[in-house]
Amino acid sequence: MSEATMDRTVPRRARRVAARTRRALGLVRSRRDGRVTFLGGTVAYLLIYMFATGDLSVGRDVGVGAVFARDPLGKLFARTGPASFEPLARLDLGQAQVLLAPGDLLLGITLAALVGANLALTYLAVVQPAACGIDTGAGVLAAAPALLSGTACCGPVVLLSVGVTASGALVSVFAWLVPLGVLSLLASLAYVAAKIAV
């Protein structure tokens, strides 16, 4: 195959994969069980993410109230780590405390939506496989990379919470875990979408 032919084939293949993934996600949107799986997975992952990053703490009496940063626009994108941002407000909700950092929230929602979409597509791969002979376990196996890569963003927080001292080199590696996690989740979406009869 010539190089010119390969140049035309790769974008065409990428468009086919993207179209198939969009159709599979449309099927999730059109089915009640798909929407429930997506929403449940997204909300659960977002809460776990917020808890792991320290933006959500539960179980102690903190009263009710709110505290806001003095210069919210100046701190809007101020970083406190490779994948964490300065909170602009603290909400005390009685038994829970929430730190509102728009950067953390945007990152958490993005990862949570990708994990939720992977779970919903995996569910559909089990209940509506693309081929009659496909084993229903194939969809569950397809979710493994998504779930593992989705937790990569919390690696630094998990290491710090269990008391492991990370060297400077190891901490710099963590900065790459979030983009790698997002890429793995996107690849997993395309993989699982191929397992669904659309």
C-alpha positions in Angstrom: 0.0 0.0 0.0 1.4 3.4 -1.0 1.9 6.2 1.5 -0.7 8.3 -0.3 -3.3 5.5 -0.1 -2.5 5.1 3.7 -3.0 8.9 4.1 -6.5 8.6 2.7 -7.3 5.4 4.5 -6.5 6.5 8.1 -8.8 9.5 8.1 -11.6 7.5 6.5 -11.2 4.8 9.1 -11.1 7.4 11.9 -14.4 8.9 10.6 -16.0 5.5 10.5 -15.0 4.8 14.1 -16.2 8.2 15.2 -19.6 7.8 13.4 -20.1 4.3 14.9 -19.3 5.7 18.4 -21.8 8.6 17.8 -24.5 6.1 16.8 -23.8 4.0 19.8 -24.0 7.0 22.1 -27.3 8.0 20.4 -28.6 4.6 21.3 -27.7 5.2 24.9 -29.6 8.5 24.7 -32.6 6.9 23.2 -33.0 4.1 25.7 -34.1 4.6 29.3 -31.9 1.9 30.7 -28.9 3.5 28.8 -29.6 6.9 30.2 -30.0 5.6 33.8 -26.7 3.7 33.5 -24.9 6.8 32.1 -26.3 9.1 34.7 -25.7 6.7 37.6 -22.1 6.0 36.5 -21.4 9.7 35.9 -22.7 10.9 39.3 -21.0 8.0 41.2 -17.7 8.7 39.6 -17.9 12.5 40.1 -18.6 12.0 43.8 -15.7 9.5 44.1 -13.4 11.9 42.2 -14.4 14.9 44.4 -13.9 12.8 47.5 -10.5 11.5 46.3 -9.3 15.0 45.4 -10.5 16.5 48.7 -13.1 18.7 47.1 -15.8 16.8 49.0 -15.6 15.7 52.6 -18.4 13.9 54.4 -19.2 12.8 57.9 -18.3 15.7 60.2 -20.6 18.4 61.5 -19.4 21.6 59.7 -22.5 23.7 60.1 -24.2 25.4 57.2 -22.8 28.4 55.3 -20.5 29.5 52.5 -17.1 31.2 52.3 -15.9 32.8 49.1 -12.4 33.8 47.8 -11.5 37.4 47.9 -10.4 37.6 44.3 -12.3 34.9 42.4 -11.4 36.0 38.9 -7.7 36.2 39.7 -7.8 32.7 41.2 -10.1 31.2 38.5 -7.3 29.1 36.9 -4.7 29.2 39.7 -3.2 25.7 40.1 -2.4 23.9 43.3 -0.9 20.9 41.5 -0.5 19.3 38.1 -4.3 18.5 37.8 -5.8 20.5 40.6 -7.0 24.1 40.9 -7.6 26.7 43.6 -11.1 26.6 45.2 -13.1 29.8 44.8 -15.7 28.9 47.5 -16.3 26.5 50.3 -19.9 25.3 51.0 -20.7 23.9 54.4 -23.7 21.6 54.2 -24.1 20.3 57.7 -22.6 16.8 57.3 -20.6 17.6 54.1 -18.2 20.2 52.9 -17.7 21.1 49.3 -14.7 23.0 47.8 -15.8 24.6 44.6 -12.9 24.9 42.2 -14.1 25.4 38.6 -11.1 23.7 37.0 -11.4 20.7 39.3 -15.1 20.5 38.6 -14.7 20.8 34.8 -12.1 18.0 34.9 -14.1 15.9 37.2 -17.3 16.2 35.1 -15.4 15.5 31.9 -13.9 12.3 33.3 -17.1 11.3 35.0 -19.0 11.7 31.7 -16.5 9.6 29.9 -16.7 6.9 32.6 -20.5 7.1 32.5 -20.6 6.7 28.7 -18.2 3.7 28.9 -20.4 2.1 31.5 -23.6 2.7 29.5 -22.0 1.4 26.3 -20.7 -1.7 28.1 -24.2 -2.3 29.5 -25.6 -2.0 25.9 -22.8 -4.4 24.6 -24.1 -7.0 27.1 -27.8 -6.6 26.4 -27.6 -5.8 22.6 -24.4 -7.3 21.2 -23.4 -6.7 17.6 -23.1 -10.4 16.8 -25.2 -13.3 18.0 -22.2 -15.3 18.9 -20.5 -12.6 21.1 -20.1 -13.6 24.7 -21.9 -11.3 27.0 -18.7 -11.1 29.1 -17.0 -9.2 26.2 -18.8 -6.0 27.2 -17.8 -6.4 30.8 -14.2 -7.0 29.8 -14.4 -3.9 27.6 -15.2 -1.8 30.6 -12.0 -2.8 32.5 -9.6 -0.4 30.6 -12.2 2.5 31.0 -12.5 2.0 34.7 -8.8 1.6 35.3 -7.9 4.6 33.2 -10.6 6.7 34.7 -9.1 6.3 38.1 -5.7 7.5 36.9 -6.5 11.1 37.6 -6.7 10.4 41.3 -3.3 8.7 41.5 -1.4 11.5 43.2 -4.2 12.0 45.7 -4.4 8.3 46.5 -0.6 8.1 47.0 -0.6 11.2 49.3 -3.6 9.9 51.3 -1.9 6.6 52.1 1.3 8.3 53.1 3.6 7.3 50.2 6.3 9.9 49.6 6.7 10.4 45.9 9.9 11.7 44.4 9.9 14.7 42.1 10.2 12.5 39.0 7.2 10.4 40.1 5.1 13.5 40.7 5.9 14.8 37.2 4.7 11.4 35.8 1.3 12.0 37.4 0.8 15.1 35.3 0.5 12.8 32.3 -2.0 10.4 33.9 -5.0 12.6 33.3 -4.5 13.1 29.6 -3.6 9.4 29.3 -6.7 8.5 31.2 -8.8 10.6 28.9 -7.3 9.1 25.8 -7.8 5.6 27.2 -11.4 6.4 28.0 -12.0 7.6 24.4 -10.3 4.5 23.0 -12.4 2.4 25.2 -15.6 4.2 24.0 -14.7 3.4 20.4 -13.9 -0.3 21.3 -17.1 -0.9 23.1 -19.2 0.9 20.5 -18.0 -1.7 18.0 -19.5 -4.4 20.2 -23.1 -2.9 20.0 -25.7 -3.6 17.4 -26.7 -0.1 16.3 
